[in-house]
Amino acid sequence: MSGQDEARERLTALRAATTARLAALDRSFADVVAAAEGANTDDEHDPEGTTIGYERAQVVALTGSARHTLGEVDAALDRLEHGTYGICERCGNPVEPGRLEARPTATHCVSCARSAAR
């Protein structure tokens, strides 16, 4: 199996897992909304009010993160199709194979990622 095939397999698996996670989060959000419908909406005096609000915010944040990951995966698949996958967007050098294995959506080599983090 070529490196491109392995990358496509990793990215496709990550995309499937992320899509499944989004579906589960959508179900969780629906459950939280349904729970809130039967709850007292007076958050100040209802001990469950802040819990429901917190759960809703947490599901929304996790959903946003999963959607972001899905976008990164789709962009990586697009780079793979166009022959630019594994090429650092900053310096044009190859992204280290170990980095791509650990983070298949990486767009920068280790050196550029370090300097960007500073």
C-alpha positions as CSV (number, residue, x, y, z in Angstrom):
1,M,0.0,0.0,0.0
2,S,1.4,3.4,-1.0
3,G,1.8,6.4,1.4
4,Q,-1.0,8.1,-0.5
5,D,-3.3,5.1,0.0
6,E,-2.5,4.9,3.7
7,A,-3.1,8.6,4.1
8,R,-6.5,8.3,2.3
9,E,-7.4,5.3,4.5
10,R,-6.5,7.3,7.7
11,L,-8.4,10.4,6.6
12,T,-11.4,8.4,5.5
13,A,-11.5,6.6,8.9
14,L,-11.2,9.9,10.7
15,R,-14.0,11.4,8.6
16,A,-16.3,8.4,9.3
17,A,-15.6,8.6,13.1
18,T,-16.1,12.4,13.1
19,T,-19.4,12.0,11.1
20,A,-20.6,9.4,13.6
21,R,-19.6,11.7,16.5
22,L,-21.6,14.5,14.9
23,A,-24.6,12.3,14.6
24,A,-24.3,11.3,18.3
25,L,-23.9,14.9,19.3
26,D,-27.0,15.9,17.3
27,R,-28.9,13.3,19.2
28,S,-27.5,14.5,22.5
29,F,-28.5,18.0,21.7
30,A,-32.0,16.9,20.9
31,D,-32.1,15.1,24.2
32,V,-31.0,18.2,26.1
33,V,-33.5,20.4,24.4
34,A,-36.3,17.8,25.1
35,A,-35.2,17.8,28.8
36,A,-35.3,21.5,29.0
37,E,-38.8,21.7,27.7
38,G,-40.1,19.9,30.7
39,A,-37.9,21.8,33.2
40,N,-38.5,24.9,35.1
41,T,-36.9,27.8,33.1
42,D,-36.1,29.8,36.2
43,D,-32.3,29.2,36.2
44,E,-31.8,31.4,39.2
45,H,-33.9,29.2,41.5
46,D,-33.9,25.9,39.7
47,P,-30.9,23.8,40.5
48,E,-31.3,21.9,37.3
49,G,-31.5,25.1,35.2
50,T,-27.8,25.8,35.1
51,T,-27.1,22.1,34.5
52,I,-29.3,22.0,31.4
53,G,-27.8,25.2,30.2
54,Y,-24.3,23.9,30.8
55,E,-25.1,20.6,29.0
56,R,-26.5,22.5,26.0
57,A,-23.4,24.7,25.8
58,Q,-21.1,21.7,26.1
59,V,-22.8,19.8,23.3
60,V,-22.7,22.9,21.1
61,A,-19.0,23.4,21.8
62,L,-18.3,19.7,21.1
63,T,-20.4,19.9,17.9
64,G,-18.4,22.9,16.7
65,S,-15.1,21.1,17.4
66,A,-16.3,18.1,15.4
67,R,-17.4,20.3,12.5
68,H,-14.0,22.0,12.5
69,T,-12.3,18.5,12.4
70,L,-14.6,17.5,9.6
71,G,-13.5,20.6,7.7
72,E,-9.9,19.9,8.3
73,V,-10.3,16.3,7.1
74,D,-12.1,17.4,3.9
75,A,-9.4,19.9,3.2
76,A,-6.7,17.2,3.7
77,L,-8.6,14.9,1.3
78,D,-8.7,17.8,-1.2
79,R,-4.9,18.3,-0.8
80,L,-4.5,14.6,-1.4
81,E,-6.5,14.7,-4.6
82,H,-4.5,17.7,-5.8
83,G,-1.1,16.3,-4.9
84,T,-0.3,18.8,-2.2
85,Y,-1.0,16.6,0.8
86,G,2.1,16.3,3.0
87,I,3.7,19.5,1.8
88,C,4.1,22.3,4.3
89,E,1.9,25.2,3.4
90,R,4.5,27.6,4.9
91,C,7.9,26.4,3.6
92,G,7.0,23.9,0.9
93,N,9.1,21.1,2.5
94,P,7.6,17.7,3.2
95,V,5.7,17.3,6.4
96,E,7.3,14.5,8.4
97,P,5.6,11.1,8.0
98,G,5.4,10.7,11.8
99,R,3.6,14.0,12.1
100,L,1.1,13.0,9.4
101,E,0.5,9.7,11.1
102,A,-0.2,11.4,14.4
103,R,-2.1,14.3,12.9
104,P,-3.3,13.4,9.4
105,T,-4.7,16.9,8.8
106,A,-1.4,18.6,9.5
107,T,-0.6,21.5,7.1
108,H,2.8,22.4,8.4
109,C,6.0,20.6,9.1
110,V,7.2,20.4,12.7
111,S,9.6,23.3,12.3
112,C,7.0,25.7,10.9
113,A,4.4,24.5,13.4
114,R,6.9,25.3,16.2
115,S,7.7,28.7,14.9
116,A,4.0,29.5,14.4
117,A,3.2,28.6,18.0
118,R,5.7,31.1,19.4
